[in-house]
Amino acid sequence: MEPSELRAIAHEPAAFEAFYREHVAAVQQFIARRVDRPDLVADLTADVFLATIEAAARYRPDLGEPRAWLFGVARKVVASELRRGARERRAVRRIEGRRLLENDDVLRIQEKIDAAAEARALYAALAALPEGERAVFELVAIDELTVSDAADALQISAVAARVRLHRARSSLQAELAARSPTTTRPMEASP
């Protein structure tokens, strides 16, 4: 989907369906690396796409590609849910999510969660990084955005993103070396 066509998802069902089909797997994977319940992965995926419909009219192509914009929306949705933490909301979501999902859907999402277990372990190690550095590192190293697209998603300059990425890599490499000094290799450069 061209950046100029993204605004159409707010009012054209066919445009939204094409956008959804193109990005749903990446969004589910993004969320599965951050949460470990199938019902919550399904709910947050739906929330991300609802948020994109609401925000599509405000999308500005000069601030980044649609994929970077979508990851920015997904990151905000996940962060909001993790901050909220209200017990009643969690209980309602757990019940509704299981009712709305078929057994095959739960198994498929559980497989994605299991496949992302190692990524969640790395994500836990990233928790020691400052928020700005961690956000750039996640978007570049885990979600495979370019540094420029990560900068767009975070609404910072590309230079600031490169500096944060360098600091994150250095800090993470030191942390991983401290945990396992014999197996740590230098981190490879990303796009």
N, C-alpha and C positions, 0 to 999 in steps of 0.2 A: 504494500500500500504506500502510495506516495504521501509525503508529508502534507501536501495541500489537500489530500482527500480525507485526512483523518477527521476533520470536523464533521464530515457526513455521518459518522457513526452515531451521533446524537439524535438524528432524525430519520435515517434511512436504514431499515432493518437489514437489507442485503449487505450494506457496507459494514454494519456492525457484525453480522455473521461472518463475513470474510475476515475481518480483523480478529475476531474471537478465534476462529479456526486456525489462523496463522500463528497466534501467540499463546493459546491456552496451555499447551504443554510446557512452554518455557515459564509461564507464570506459576503453574502448579509445581514445577521443579524448584523455582525460586522460593516458594512458600514451604515446600517439604524440607528444604535445608534449614528452615528456621523454626518449624513446629513439628511435633511428632504424633499428632492425632489426625486420622483420616477425615473425620467429620469437620475438624477445624480447617484442614487444608481445603476441603471442598467449599466451606462457607467463605473463607477468605478469598479464594479464587473468584467466587461469585461477587464478593464485595469489591474486588479490584476492578472487575469489568463493569459493575454498576457505577463505580467512581469514574471510570473512563468515559462512560456515557455522559455523566454530569459535567465532567471537565472538558470534554471534546471541543465545545464551543470556544473555550479559552486557550486552546492549543495554539502555540506560536511556532511555526517551522524554524524561525531564526534561532530558537533556543535549543534545538536538537532534533534528532531523528525520532520517529514514532516509537521505536523500540526503547530508546533511552528514556523517553517521556513515560512510557508504560512501566518500566522498572522503577522510575521515581514514584509513580502512583502506587505501585505494589509495595514499595518500601514504606511509604507513609501509612498504608492500610495495615500492614503487618505491625509496624511500630505502635500504631494506635491501639490495636488489639492487645498487644503485649503489655502496654501501659495500663490499659483499662482494668484488666484482672478482676472484674467484679464476679463474685461467686454465682450470683443469680444468673448473670448473662452466660457464664460458662455452662451451668447446668441446663439452661434452656437450649443453648446451641448443641450440646451433646445429645439431648433427646431429639430435637428437630432434625439434626444432621443424620442421625441413624435411621430415623423414620423415612427421610427423603431419599436415602441411598439404598440401592439394591445391594444384595450380598456381593455380587460381582464387582460393583463399584467400590465397595469397602475393600475388597481384596486387591483390586488394582491400585487403589490409593495406598494401601498398606505396603504393597510391593515397592512403590515409589519412595515411601518413607524409609523402608528397609535399605533400599539402594542408596539413599542419601545419608545413612548413618555415619559414614566416615566424614562426609562433608559437615554434618552437625558437630562432630567431635572437633574438627578444625575450627568451626564457627565458635565453639566454646573457648578455644584457645585465643581466638580473636577478641574475646570479651575484655581482655586486659588493655587493648589498644584504646586510645582516645577516640571518641565517636567519629570525628571528621576523618581521621586516618582509616579507621575500620570501614567506614562507608565507601570510601574510594577503593580500598583493597577488595572489598566484597564485589563491587560492581565490575572491577577489571579482572581480578583473578578468578572469581567464582562464577559470576554471571556473564563473563566474556564480553563485556562492553569495551570499546576503546577508551583510552584516557579522556579523549575529547567528549565522547558520549557520556561517560561517567560524570565529567564536569558539568555537562548540560543537565543531567538528571539531578545533580545536587545543587545546581544553580550557582556554581563557582567558576573561576577562570581555569583554563587548561593548565596554566603554570601552577596554580595552587593545588590542583589535582595531582600533578606530577610530584610536587614536593611532599604532599600527604602520602602518596603511594610509596615514595622512596623511604620515608620515615616508617611507614607501616611495615614494609618489607624488612627493614633493618631491625625494628623492634621484634617482629615475629620471628625472624631468623635467630635472634639472640635468645628469645624465649624457648624456641624449639631446640636450640643447641643446649640450653641449660637442662632441658628435660631428657634429651638423648644425645649426648655429645658425639657418640661414635657413628650415628646414622644420619646426621643432618647434612644435607647438601645445600649449596648455594641456590637460592631461588632463581628460576629462569625469568628472563625478561618477558613482559607481556606487551601486546600491541599498544 
